[in-house]
Amino acid sequence: MKKLILTLVASASVLLASAWSQKGHDVTAYIAECHLTPRTRAAVDSILGGKSMVYWANWLDNASHQLEMAYTKTWHYKNIDEGVAYADAPLNAKGDVVTAIDGQIDILADSATTPSQAALAMKILVHCMGDLHQPMHLGHLSDLGGNKTKMKFFDTPTNLHSIWDSRLVEAAHKWSYTEWRQQIDRVTPAQQAEIIRGTPDDWAAETFGIATRCYKYFQPGRKVMYNEIARWTPVIEEQFLRGGLRLAHILNTLYDPDYSAE
């Protein structure tokens, strides 16, 4: 019985540390929803059967643990060890967050794609665009994206991945996902055009740069407290906004021929 309990606890820990928290995925999806053109919104609503992107935003974290979706387990991240440049990182034969995003875009762009295939691709794309902007999803392979880097959040033992997944997020602002969007989605058209420029691969390289900064700052055993929350909250805000605006850009490009990123 004791062994069973320990196994269940360990499994739950892995699940909880798998991505942005529910809040992060909801914020990303909601920002994207608010930037869809009317034509794109109609297409997305049709594909998702009337449910919102927010409804499905965190779905893949659970679905990847189901046998029929196990092939997506590696699609949440792209781990790269210290000293390896992003461009030189070996590809995971099972796929990673960048190849997953590119793959879903191809499926959604294909006129031969069935409604059920489009719905699955849309759900995966919404989730992976959130994951792409969580720094520890471009973390080190050797420590499983920060999961093995032990730290403390105030006096609570935790790890670097969990710090970025949820603890910093929830400590930064006690906002609902709609309040997050209301407060951080305030860039100018010129700033927005700069944010959405590039490709998923470019955006992953950008997140990898943030991850590199995180590893230099968050040394193993560090106690994360008020100073760290204040220092890194702007990065969280920026990553949420980037993920949402870029997801909207991808979808508008797919579904609205009159859409212009300029």
C-alpha positions in Angstrom: 0.0 0.0 0.0 2.8 2.4 0.9 4.5 1.7 -2.4 1.3 2.3 -4.3 0.8 5.7 -2.5 4.3 6.8 -3.3 3.8 5.8 -7.0 0.6 7.8 -7.2 2.2 10.8 -5.6 5.2 10.7 -8.0 2.9 10.3 -11.0 0.8 13.3 -9.8 4.0 15.4 -9.4 5.1 14.6 -13.0 1.7 15.6 -14.3 1.5 18.9 -12.4 5.0 19.8 -13.5 4.3 19.1 -17.2 3.6 22.6 -18.5 2.4 26.1 -17.8 -0.2 25.8 -15.1 -3.9 25.8 -16.1 -3.8 29.6 -15.7 -0.9 30.0 -18.1 -2.6 28.0 -20.8 -6.0 29.7 -20.2 -4.4 33.2 -20.5 -2.6 32.3 -23.7 -5.7 30.9 -25.3 -7.9 33.8 -24.2 -5.5 36.4 -25.5 -5.5 34.6 -28.8 -9.3 34.4 -28.9 -9.5 38.2 -28.4 -7.3 38.7 -31.5 -9.1 36.5 -34.0 -10.7 38.1 -36.9 -14.5 37.4 -37.3 -13.8 35.0 -40.1 -11.2 33.1 -38.2 -13.3 33.0 -35.0 -16.2 31.4 -37.0 -13.8 28.8 -38.4 -12.3 28.0 -35.0 -15.7 27.8 -33.4 -16.8 25.4 -36.1 -13.7 23.2 -35.7 -14.1 23.1 -31.9 -17.8 22.4 -32.0 -18.7 25.7 -30.3 -16.4 25.3 -27.3 -13.7 27.9 -26.8 -10.0 27.6 -27.1 -9.8 28.3 -23.4 -12.0 25.2 -22.8 -9.4 23.0 -24.5 -6.3 25.0 -23.5 -5.0 22.5 -20.9 -6.5 19.4 -22.4 -3.3 17.9 -23.8 -1.6 17.7 -20.4 -4.1 15.1 -19.4 -4.7 13.5 -22.8 -1.0 12.8 -23.3 -1.2 10.3 -20.5 -3.9 8.3 -22.3 -2.7 5.3 -24.3 -4.1 6.5 -27.6 -2.4 9.9 -27.2 0.9 8.7 -25.7 2.6 9.6 -29.0 2.3 13.3 -27.9 4.2 13.0 -24.6 7.4 14.5 -26.1 5.4 17.3 -27.9 5.3 19.5 -24.9 9.0 20.5 -24.8 12.3 20.7 -26.6 15.0 20.1 -24.1 18.5 21.2 -24.9 21.5 20.8 -22.6 23.8 23.4 -21.4 26.6 24.3 -23.9 24.5 23.2 -26.9 23.4 26.0 -29.2 19.7 26.0 -30.2 20.6 25.5 -33.8 22.8 22.5 -33.0 20.3 20.7 -30.8 19.7 17.1 -31.9 16.1 16.4 -33.0 14.0 14.0 -30.9 12.8 11.2 -33.2 9.5 11.2 -31.3 8.9 14.9 -31.9 9.1 18.0 -29.9 7.0 21.2 -29.3 8.3 22.9 -32.4 7.7 20.0 -34.8 4.3 19.4 -33.1 3.3 23.0 -33.8 4.5 22.8 -37.4 2.7 19.5 -37.9 -0.6 20.8 -36.6 -0.4 23.9 -38.8 0.1 21.6 -41.8 -2.9 19.5 -40.9 -5.1 22.5 -40.4 -3.9 24.0 -43.8 -4.7 20.8 -45.7 -8.0 20.8 -47.5 -8.2 17.0 -47.2 -8.2 17.2 -43.4 -11.3 15.7 -41.9 -13.3 17.6 -39.2 -12.1 15.2 -36.5 -8.5 15.6 -37.6 -8.9 19.4 -37.6 -10.4 19.4 -34.1 -7.5 17.3 -32.7 -4.9 19.4 -34.4 -6.5 22.6 -33.1 -6.5 21.3 -29.5 -2.9 20.3 -29.8 -1.8 23.6 -31.4 -3.6 25.7 -28.7 -1.8 23.8 -25.9 1.6 23.6 -27.5 1.7 27.3 -28.3 1.5 27.8 -24.5 4.2 25.3 -23.8 6.5 26.9 -26.4 6.6 30.0 -24.2 7.3 28.3 -20.9 11.1 28.7 -20.4 11.6 25.3 -18.8 10.1 23.6 -21.8 13.2 24.7 -23.6 15.3 23.7 -20.5 18.1 21.2 -20.1 17.7 17.6 -21.1 19.9 16.5 -18.3 17.6 17.8 -15.6 14.3 17.1 -17.5 13.6 20.8 -18.0 14.3 21.8 -14.4 12.4 18.9 -12.8 15.6 17.6 -11.2 16.9 21.0 -10.1 15.8 21.2 -6.4 14.9 24.5 -5.0 12.6 26.1 -2.4 9.7 28.5 -2.9 9.9 30.3 0.4 10.2 27.3 2.7 8.4 24.8 0.5 10.7 22.2 -1.3 10.1 22.2 -5.0 12.0 22.3 -8.3 12.9 24.8 -11.0 10.2 23.5 -13.4 7.5 23.8 -10.9 8.7 27.3 -10.0 8.1 28.4 -13.6 5.1 26.2 -14.2 2.8 27.6 -11.5 4.4 29.1 -8.4 5.8 32.3 -9.9 2.6 32.7 -12.0 0.3 32.4 -9.0 2.5 34.6 -6.8 2.8 37.3 -9.5 -0.9 38.2 -9.7 -4.0 36.8 -8.1 -5.9 37.4 -11.3 -8.4 35.3 -13.3 -7.4 34.5 -16.9 -9.7 37.3 -18.1 -8.0 39.8 -15.8 -4.6 38.7 -16.9 -5.6 39.5 -20.5 -7.1 42.8 -19.5 -3.9 43.9 -17.8 -1.2 42.7 -20.1 -2.7 42.8 -23.6 -2.0 46.5 -24.1 0.8 46.7 -26.7 0.7 49.1 -29.7 0.0 47.8 -33.2 3.7 48.3 -34.0 4.8 46.3 -30.9 2.3 43.5 -31.8 3.7 43.3 -35.3 7.2 42.9 -33.9 6.0 40.1 -31.5 4.3 38.0 -34.1 7.2 38.3 -36.6 9.1 35.0 -37.2 8.3 31.3 -37.0 7.7 28.8 -34.3 11.3 27.8 -34.5 12.4 31.5 -34.0 10.1 31.7 -31.0 11.5 28.5 -29.5 15.0 29.9 -29.9 13.8 33.1 -28.1 12.4 31.0 -25.2 15.6 29.0 -25.1 17.4 32.3 -24.5 15.2 33.0 -21.5 15.7 29.5 -20.2 19.5 30.0 -20.4 19.1 33.2 -18.3 17.0 31.2 -15.8 19.6 28.6 -15.3 22.2 31.2 -14.6 20.0 32.9 -12.1 18.2 30.1 -10.3 21.1 28.1 -8.9 20.3 24.7 -7.3 19.1 25.0 -3.8 18.1 28.7 -4.1 15.2 29.9 -2.0 12.8 31.8 -4.3 11.0 34.7 -2.5 9.8 38.2 -3.0 12.8 39.5 -4.9 12.6 36.7 -7.5 8.8 37.1 -7.9 9.3 40.9 -8.6 12.2 40.3 -10.9 10.6 37.6 -13.1 6.9 38.6 -13.2 7.5 40.8 -16.3 9.0 37.8 -18.1 5.9 35.8 -17.3 3.6 38.5 -18.5 5.6 38.9 -21.7 5.6 35.2 -22.4 1.8 34.9 -21.9 1.3 37.8 -24.3 3.7 36.5 -26.9 2.0 33.0 -26.9 -1.5 34.5 -27.3 -0.7 37.0 -30.0 1.3 34.4 -31.9 -1.4 31.8 -31.7 -3.9 34.3 -33.0 -1.5 35.2 -35.8 -1.1 31.6 -36.9 -4.9 31.0 -36.9 -5.7 34.3 -38.7 -3.1 33.4 -41.4 -4.8 30.0 -41.8 -8.4 31.0 -41.9 -8.7 34.6 -43.1 -7.4 35.4 -46.6 -7.9 39.1 -45.9 -5.8 39.1 -42.7 -2.7 41.2 -42.7 0.0 41.1 -40.0 1.0 44.6 -40.7 
